[in-house]
Amino acid sequence: MDPLIIEVAINGGTPKSRNPNVPLSPDEIAADTLECLEAGASVIHSHIETFDLYGQAAADRYAEGYRKILAQRPDAILYATGVNAPTVEERCLHTELLADAGLTRMAFIDPGSTNFGVADKDGLPKDQGWIYANPYSEIDYFFEMMRKKKLGPGISIYEPNFLRTVLVYERAGKLPQGAFVKFYMAGDYNFMDGTKTYQFWGLPATPTGVAAYLEMMKGSKLPWAVTVMGGDVTETGLSQLAIEQGGHIRLGLEDYCGPRQPRNIELVEEVAALAKKAGRPLAAAYEAAEILNLPRKPAKS
Protein backbone atom coordinates (compact mmCIF):
# COMPACT_ATOMS: atom_id res chain seq x y z
CA MET A 1 0.00 0.00 0.00
CA ASP A 2 1.06 3.59 -0.60
CA PRO A 3 1.88 5.71 2.43
CA LEU A 4 -1.21 7.28 3.95
CA ILE A 5 -2.10 10.80 2.83
CA ILE A 6 -3.75 12.91 5.52
CA GLU A 7 -5.56 15.96 4.19
CA VAL A 8 -6.63 18.52 6.76
CA ALA A 9 -9.56 20.85 6.03
CA ILE A 10 -8.58 23.23 8.76
CA ASN A 11 -11.53 25.61 9.01
CA GLY A 12 -14.30 25.70 6.38
CA GLY A 13 -17.46 27.39 7.56
CA THR A 14 -17.07 26.30 11.17
CA PRO A 15 -17.33 29.40 13.39
CA LYS A 16 -15.34 30.02 16.55
CA SER A 17 -18.63 30.00 18.45
CA ARG A 18 -18.82 26.27 17.69
CA ASN A 19 -15.14 25.57 18.25
CA PRO A 20 -12.78 28.33 19.44
CA ASN A 21 -9.84 26.34 18.04
CA VAL A 22 -10.81 27.01 14.41
CA PRO A 23 -8.03 29.00 12.69
CA LEU A 24 -9.41 31.92 10.68
CA SER A 25 -6.82 34.69 10.33
CA PRO A 26 -3.77 34.19 8.08
CA ASP A 27 -1.51 33.96 11.12
CA GLU A 28 -3.77 31.36 12.74
CA ILE A 29 -3.99 29.39 9.50
CA ALA A 30 -0.21 29.40 9.10
CA ALA A 31 0.45 28.28 12.68
CA ASP A 32 -2.22 25.58 12.59
CA THR A 33 -1.03 24.27 9.22
CA LEU A 34 2.59 24.02 10.33
CA GLU A 35 1.52 22.04 13.41
CA CYS A 36 -0.51 19.64 11.28
CA LEU A 37 2.31 19.15 8.78
CA GLU A 38 4.71 18.39 11.61
CA ALA A 39 2.24 15.81 12.98
CA GLY A 40 2.05 13.95 9.66
CA ALA A 41 -0.42 15.74 7.39
CA SER A 42 0.64 16.50 3.82
CA VAL A 43 -2.31 18.30 2.17
CA ILE A 44 -4.02 21.37 3.64
CA HIS A 45 -7.33 22.81 2.48
CA SER A 46 -8.39 26.18 3.87
CA HIS A 47 -10.94 28.98 3.65
CA ILE A 48 -10.54 32.66 4.36
CA GLU A 49 -12.96 34.48 6.67
CA THR A 50 -15.56 35.24 3.99
CA PHE A 51 -16.82 33.86 0.69
CA ASP A 52 -17.50 37.37 -0.54
CA LEU A 53 -13.92 38.26 -1.47
CA TYR A 54 -12.98 37.09 -4.94
CA GLY A 55 -10.32 37.62 -7.57
CA GLN A 56 -7.20 39.49 -6.49
CA ALA A 57 -8.63 40.38 -3.07
CA ALA A 58 -9.26 36.73 -2.22
CA ALA A 59 -5.88 35.64 -3.62
CA ASP A 60 -4.11 38.28 -1.53
CA ARG A 61 -5.86 37.14 1.66
CA TYR A 62 -4.98 33.49 1.05
CA ALA A 63 -1.41 34.47 0.18
CA GLU A 64 -0.91 36.11 3.58
CA GLY A 65 -1.11 32.71 5.25
CA TYR A 66 0.29 30.57 2.44
CA ARG A 67 3.53 32.53 2.12
CA LYS A 68 4.24 32.06 5.84
CA ILE A 69 3.67 28.30 5.51
CA LEU A 70 5.77 27.84 2.38
CA ALA A 71 8.63 29.85 3.83
CA GLN A 72 9.08 27.00 6.34
CA ARG A 73 7.61 24.06 4.42
CA PRO A 74 8.12 24.74 0.70
CA ASP A 75 6.87 21.28 -0.27
CA ALA A 76 3.49 21.73 1.50
CA ILE A 77 0.43 21.08 -0.66
CA LEU A 78 -2.03 23.92 -0.07
CA TYR A 79 -5.30 24.72 -1.78
CA ALA A 80 -8.17 27.15 -1.37
CA THR A 81 -11.93 26.85 -1.54
CA GLY A 82 -14.53 28.56 -3.71
CA VAL A 83 -15.91 32.08 -3.53
CA ASN A 84 -19.13 33.94 -4.19
CA ALA A 85 -18.78 35.77 -7.49
CA PRO A 86 -21.06 36.68 -10.40
CA THR A 87 -19.43 34.45 -13.04
CA VAL A 88 -17.56 31.16 -13.17
CA GLU A 89 -14.51 33.02 -14.48
CA GLU A 90 -14.49 35.22 -11.39
CA ARG A 91 -15.03 32.20 -9.14
CA CYS A 92 -11.87 30.62 -10.53
CA LEU A 93 -9.70 33.74 -10.68
CA HIS A 94 -8.27 33.63 -7.13
CA THR A 95 -7.13 30.04 -7.70
CA GLU A 96 -5.45 30.99 -10.97
CA LEU A 97 -3.66 33.90 -9.28
CA LEU A 98 -2.45 31.66 -6.44
CA ALA A 99 -1.16 29.17 -9.03
CA ASP A 100 0.63 31.91 -10.97
CA ALA A 101 2.30 32.99 -7.72
CA GLY A 102 3.45 29.43 -7.00
CA LEU A 103 1.37 29.20 -3.83
CA THR A 104 -0.98 26.32 -4.70
CA ARG A 105 -0.61 22.95 -6.40
CA MET A 106 -4.20 21.76 -6.19
CA ALA A 107 -7.66 23.24 -6.73
CA PHE A 108 -11.06 22.32 -5.36
CA ILE A 109 -13.95 21.13 -7.48
CA ASP A 110 -17.45 19.97 -6.53
CA PRO A 111 -18.51 18.14 -9.72
CA GLY A 112 -22.25 17.91 -9.15
CA SER A 113 -25.30 19.42 -7.50
CA THR A 114 -27.20 18.66 -4.33
CA ASN A 115 -29.51 20.17 -1.69
CA PHE A 116 -28.14 21.29 1.65
CA GLY A 117 -30.40 22.57 4.37
CA VAL A 118 -31.16 22.76 8.05
CA ALA A 119 -33.85 21.01 10.06
CA ASP A 120 -36.97 22.71 11.34
CA LYS A 121 -38.64 21.88 14.69
CA ASP A 122 -40.13 18.72 13.19
CA GLY A 123 -36.79 17.58 11.76
CA LEU A 124 -37.88 18.34 8.20
CA PRO A 125 -35.38 19.82 5.75
CA LYS A 126 -35.59 23.53 5.10
CA ASP A 127 -33.36 25.26 2.60
CA GLN A 128 -31.48 28.47 3.24
CA GLY A 129 -32.47 30.20 0.04
CA TRP A 130 -30.15 28.39 -2.36
CA ILE A 131 -29.42 25.07 -4.03
CA TYR A 132 -25.81 23.97 -4.37
CA ALA A 133 -25.79 23.81 -8.15
CA ASN A 134 -22.75 23.06 -10.31
CA PRO A 135 -23.89 22.63 -13.93
CA TYR A 136 -21.81 20.59 -16.36
CA SER A 137 -20.64 23.67 -18.27
CA GLU A 138 -19.09 25.08 -15.10
CA ILE A 139 -17.61 21.74 -14.07
CA ASP A 140 -15.92 21.60 -17.46
CA TYR A 141 -14.65 25.17 -17.02
CA PHE A 142 -13.08 24.28 -13.66
CA PHE A 143 -11.38 21.20 -15.08
CA GLU A 144 -10.08 23.16 -18.07
CA MET A 145 -8.68 25.84 -15.74
CA MET A 146 -6.87 23.13 -13.78
CA ARG A 147 -5.37 21.66 -16.94
CA LYS A 148 -4.13 25.08 -18.06
CA LYS A 149 -2.71 26.01 -14.65
CA LYS A 150 -1.33 22.50 -13.96
CA LEU A 151 -3.30 22.02 -10.74
CA GLY A 152 -4.37 18.68 -9.32
CA PRO A 153 -8.13 18.50 -8.72
CA GLY A 154 -9.19 17.99 -5.11
CA ILE A 155 -12.56 16.39 -5.85
CA SER A 156 -15.45 16.46 -3.37
CA ILE A 157 -17.95 13.61 -3.66
CA TYR A 158 -21.13 14.59 -1.83
CA GLU A 159 -23.42 12.32 -3.85
CA PRO A 160 -23.00 9.33 -6.20
CA ASN A 161 -23.73 11.56 -9.20
CA PHE A 162 -20.61 13.60 -8.39
CA LEU A 163 -18.49 10.44 -8.69
CA ARG A 164 -20.21 9.34 -11.90
CA THR A 165 -19.22 12.63 -13.51
CA VAL A 166 -15.58 12.22 -12.43
CA LEU A 167 -15.43 8.67 -13.76
CA VAL A 168 -16.82 9.79 -17.12
CA TYR A 169 -14.02 12.36 -17.38
CA GLU A 170 -11.44 9.74 -16.38
CA ARG A 171 -12.68 7.24 -18.98
CA ALA A 172 -12.63 9.93 -21.66
CA GLY A 173 -9.05 10.85 -20.77
CA LYS A 174 -10.17 14.39 -19.90
CA LEU A 175 -9.50 14.45 -16.17
CA PRO A 176 -6.65 16.81 -15.24
CA GLN A 177 -3.48 15.25 -13.88
CA GLY A 178 -3.24 14.84 -10.11
CA ALA A 179 -6.89 14.10 -9.31
CA PHE A 180 -7.76 13.09 -5.73
CA VAL A 181 -11.28 11.78 -5.04
CA LYS A 182 -12.71 12.28 -1.55
CA PHE A 183 -15.88 10.56 -0.38
CA TYR A 184 -17.87 12.95 1.80
CA MET A 185 -19.96 10.72 4.05
CA ALA A 186 -22.93 12.13 5.97
CA GLY A 187 -22.44 12.11 9.75
CA ASP A 188 -24.83 12.54 12.67
CA TYR A 189 -24.63 16.34 12.68
CA ASN A 190 -25.58 18.97 10.15
CA PHE A 191 -22.23 20.42 9.17
CA MET A 192 -23.89 23.71 8.19
CA ASP A 193 -25.12 24.62 11.67
CA GLY A 194 -23.57 21.96 13.92
CA THR A 195 -26.87 20.56 15.19
CA LYS A 196 -27.35 16.85 15.74
CA THR A 197 -29.96 15.81 13.21
CA TYR A 198 -30.66 13.39 10.40
CA GLN A 199 -28.74 14.43 7.30
CA PHE A 200 -30.58 15.23 4.06
CA TRP A 201 -27.87 14.41 1.53
CA GLY A 202 -25.30 11.80 0.61
CA LEU A 203 -24.47 8.28 1.76
CA PRO A 204 -24.19 7.36 5.44
CA ALA A 205 -20.86 7.28 7.26
CA THR A 206 -20.71 3.49 7.36
CA PRO A 207 -18.54 0.81 5.76
CA THR A 208 -21.49 -0.02 3.49
CA GLY A 209 -21.67 3.60 2.33
CA VAL A 210 -17.96 3.60 1.48
CA ALA A 211 -18.29 0.21 -0.20
CA ALA A 212 -20.93 1.63 -2.52
CA TYR A 213 -18.49 4.27 -3.74
CA LEU A 214 -15.68 1.73 -4.09
CA GLU A 215 -17.99 -0.50 -6.14
CA MET A 216 -18.54 2.44 -8.50
CA MET A 217 -14.77 2.97 -8.74
CA LYS A 218 -13.92 -0.53 -9.96
CA GLY A 219 -11.50 -0.11 -12.83
CA SER A 220 -10.55 3.42 -11.81
CA LYS A 221 -6.97 4.27 -10.95
CA LEU A 222 -7.81 7.37 -8.95
CA PRO A 223 -6.54 7.66 -5.35
CA TRP A 224 -9.38 8.07 -2.87
CA ALA A 225 -9.94 9.31 0.64
CA VAL A 226 -12.83 9.31 3.07
CA THR A 227 -14.15 11.96 5.40
CA VAL A 228 -17.29 12.49 7.48
CA MET A 229 -19.08 15.79 7.04
CA GLY A 230 -20.85 16.44 10.32
CA GLY A 231 -19.12 13.82 12.41
CA ASP A 232 -15.78 12.29 13.34
CA VAL A 233 -14.15 10.16 10.64
CA THR A 234 -12.04 8.29 13.21
CA GLU A 235 -14.83 7.68 15.72
CA THR A 236 -17.00 6.14 12.96
CA GLY A 237 -14.27 3.59 12.16
CA LEU A 238 -13.81 4.93 8.64
CA SER A 239 -10.24 6.09 9.29
CA GLN A 240 -9.35 2.51 10.19
CA LEU A 241 -11.19 1.26 7.09
CA ALA A 242 -9.26 3.61 4.80
CA ILE A 243 -5.95 2.66 6.39
CA GLU A 244 -6.67 -1.05 5.89
CA GLN A 245 -8.10 -0.78 2.36
CA GLY A 246 -5.43 1.42 0.80
CA GLY A 247 -7.39 4.68 0.87
CA HIS A 248 -6.47 7.98 2.42
CA ILE A 249 -8.11 10.26 4.99
CA ARG A 250 -9.43 13.80 5.03
CA LEU A 251 -10.23 15.30 8.42
CA GLY A 252 -10.26 18.67 10.12
CA LEU A 253 -12.50 21.26 11.72
CA GLU A 254 -14.33 22.03 8.49
CA ASP A 255 -15.80 18.53 8.59
CA TYR A 256 -15.79 17.64 12.30
CA CYS A 257 -18.90 17.91 14.44
CA GLY A 258 -19.40 16.28 17.80
CA PRO A 259 -19.32 16.71 21.56
CA ARG A 260 -15.62 17.63 21.65
CA GLN A 261 -13.88 20.85 20.66
CA PRO A 262 -10.64 19.39 19.32
CA ARG A 263 -7.77 21.13 17.59
CA ASN A 264 -6.83 20.05 14.11
CA ILE A 265 -3.56 18.59 15.33
CA GLU A 266 -5.44 16.31 17.73
CA LEU A 267 -7.43 14.84 14.84
CA VAL A 268 -4.21 14.30 12.87
CA GLU A 269 -2.51 12.65 15.83
CA GLU A 270 -5.42 10.24 16.32
CA VAL A 271 -5.10 9.03 12.73
CA ALA A 272 -1.31 8.92 12.93
CA ALA A 273 -1.59 6.58 15.92
CA LEU A 274 -3.95 4.26 14.02
CA ALA A 275 -1.63 4.21 11.02
CA LYS A 276 1.39 3.44 13.19
CA LYS A 277 -0.45 0.57 14.86
CA ALA A 278 -1.43 -0.82 11.44
CA GLY A 279 2.13 -0.47 10.13
CA ARG A 280 1.22 2.00 7.40
CA PRO A 281 3.58 4.98 7.11
CA LEU A 282 2.35 8.54 6.73
CA ALA A 283 3.04 10.29 3.45
CA ALA A 284 5.30 13.29 3.61
CA ALA A 285 4.26 16.11 1.30
CA TYR A 286 6.70 15.06 -1.43
CA GLU A 287 5.38 11.48 -1.24
CA ALA A 288 1.77 12.70 -1.41
CA ALA A 289 2.65 14.71 -4.52
CA GLU A 290 4.10 11.56 -6.10
CA ILE A 291 1.11 9.39 -5.15
CA LEU A 292 -1.31 11.98 -6.55
CA ASN A 293 0.93 12.67 -9.55
CA LEU A 294 0.64 16.41 -9.07
CA PRO A 295 1.88 18.30 -12.11
CA ARG A 296 3.36 21.27 -10.24
CA LYS A 297 6.63 21.12 -8.33
CA PRO A 298 7.09 22.88 -4.98
CA ALA A 299 7.47 26.65 -5.03
CA LYS A 300 11.06 26.33 -3.81
CA SER A 301 13.54 23.49 -3.96
N, C-alpha and C positions, 0 to 999 in steps of 0.2 A: 504494500500500500504506500501511496505517496505520504509524505509528512502532512500533518493536519494543519490546514489553514484556519486561523481564527480571524474573522472579520468582526470589528466592533463598530456598531452604530451608536455613537457616543451620546447623542442628545435627541434628535428628531423633534417632535412636537411636545415632548414631555416637559411640563413646566416645573420650576423650582418649588412651587406649592405642593406638587405631588412628591417630588424627591429633591431635596436641597442640594444633592450631590451632582445634579445635572450640570455639565459644563456648557456655558452659553457664550461668554465673551471670548475673543481670540486668545487672550492669555490663558483662560481656563481650558479652552480646547487644546491649546498646545501642551499645557502641563499634563492634562488627562491623557492625551494621546501618547506622550512620551512614557508615561507610567505603563500604559497598556502594551506598548511595543516592548518595553523591558520585560514585562511579564510573559510575553510569548505571542502576542497578536502580531499580524503582519499587514492587515488591510484595515483602514479606518474610513468610515463614512460619517460625514458630519453635515449639520445644518448651521446656518447663521440665525440670528435672533428673529428674523422676519422673512416671510415669503415675498414681501412686497418690494424688496430691492431686486433689481435685475440688471443685466448688462454689466457695464464697467463698475457700477456701484457695488453690485453683488460680488463681482470678481475681486474687487479691492478689499472687501470685508473678509472674504475667505482667505485671501492672500496674507492678511495680517497674522492669522494663526499658522497657516501652512508654511510660511517662510521660517518661522521660529522652529517648527518641527524639523523641516528639511535641513536647517543649519546643523542640527545635531544628528539626525538620522536621514541622510540623503537618499537612502534606498527605500524609505517608507512609501507605501502605496496609499494615497489619499484621494478621496473623491467626494464631490459635493452632491447636493440634492437639487430638486427642481425649484422653480420660482413661479410666482404669479406674473404674467406678462400678457400683453394683447395678442401676440402672434407666436407661432412655434419658433420662428427665427429668433425672436427676443428671448424665448424660454431657453434656448440653447446657448445664447451668446456668452453668458458668464463661464460656462464650461469650456467653450472654445478659447476664451481669453486666458483661463487658467492653464489650458494645454499649451498655448503659445508661450506662456511664461515659464513652462517647464515645472509647473506646480502640481499637476495631476496626471495620472496614468490610466485612470478608469473614468467611466461616466455612468450615471444611473439611467435605467430605462424601465418603465412599467408598460409592458407590451400587451395591454388589454384594458378592458373597462369593467367596473363593478360598482355596486352600491355600498357606501359606508353610511352609518347612521348611529344614533344613540337610542336608548330605550326610553319609552315613556313609563308612566306609573304602572301600567299593565304589562310591561316587558315587551311591548310591541315596537318594531323599528320605526323610527322617525328620522327623516333626513334633515340635513342642516342647510338646505337650500341649494345643493349641488349634487351632481352625479360625477363620480370619478371616471371621466371619459377620455380614452386615448384612441382615436380613430386610426385606421390602418395607414392613412396618408401621413399622419404625424409620427407614427411608429417608424415608418420607412425613412422619414426625414431624420429622426434621431440616429438610426443605424447608419445612414449615409454620412452624417456629421462625424460619427465615431470612426468610420473608415477613413475619411479625409484627415482627421486630426490624430489618427493612430492611437485611439483610446480603446481599452478593453471594456466591453459592456458588463456592468454589474446589473444583473437581470432579476427583477422582483417578480415572483410568481404568487399572486394572490388567489388566483382561480385556475382551474385546469385549462380554460381557454387561453390564458396567458402563455402557458407552456406549449400548447398546440401551435401558436403563432411562432414561437422561437424555433420549434422543431421544423416547421415548414421552411424557415429561413436557412436553417442548418442544412437540410436536405437539398435545397436549391443552391448551396454554396454561396449564399449571400449574407451570412452572419459575420460581422466584423471579428477580426482576430482578438483573442483574449477573453472570450465570453465566459461568464461565471453565473450559473443558474442558482437561485436561492429560493427554496420552498418556504413560503410564509404560511405557517400553520396557525389556525385560529385558537387562541387560548381561552381561559375562563374569564378574562376581563376585556372590556372594550378599550382598545388602545387609544381611542380618540379622547375619552374623558376619564379613563382609569377606573370606571365602575365595574363591579363584578356582575356580569350579566351574560346571557346566551348571545353568542356572536351571530351576525347576520350574513356572513360572507365566508367563503373559503372552505377548506377541508379541516377536520379536527386535528388537534395536536396529539395524534396517536400513531403507533407504528403502522396501523392499517392505512391511515391517511398518507403517510410518507410512502408506503408501498404502492399506493395508487399512482403517485407521481413517478416512482421508479419503474412501474410497469409501462407507463407512457414513454419513458426514456429508453426503453430497450432499443439497442442499435445506435444510440447517440454516444458521442465521445465527449460530451460536455462535462466538465467538473461541476459538482453540485454541493450545495450546503443546505442546512435546515435551520430555521429559526421559529420562534413562537411569538406572534404578535399578540400582546395582551396576556402574557404569562411568563414562565421561566423555562427556557429550553432545556436546562439541566434537570430541574425538578421533574419535568415530564418524562424523563428517560430518553429524550430524543438526542441529547448530546452523546450519550453512550451508544445509541444506535448508529449515529453518524460515524463515530470513531471506529466501531466494529465493522461497518459496511463500506468503508472507503470514502465516505463523504466528508464534508467539512462543516464548520459551524459558524453561524452569525449570531451574535448576542449583543447586549448593550442596553443602555437606558432608553433608547428610542423604542425598543420592542418590549422591554421588561415591564410587567405589572404584577403586583402581588403584595403580601403583607409586609415585606421588608422594604428598606430604603438603602439598597446596596450602592456601592461605587462601581464604576465600570471595571476597575482592576480586580475587584472581588469576583465578578462574574468570569473574568478571564482566568483567574487563579483556580476557580472551581473546575473549569474545563481542563486546564493544564494538569491538575492532579489526576483527573480521570484518564487523560491521555498517557501520563506517565505510568499509571497502574496497568494500562492495557499494552504498554510497550510501543506506543506509536509516538514518534517524535513530533514536535511542533515545527511548523515551517517558518524559517526566518523570511524576511521580506524578499530577499533575492530568490529563495526557493519558491515562495508563492508566485513570484513573477514568472518563474520557469514553468511551474505546474499549470498556470493559467495561460502561458504563452503570450504574455503582454507584449505588444509591439514597441512600446516606448521604454527606453533605458532610463535609469535614475537621472535626476537633474544634475548631480555631480558624481564623479567617480571617486 
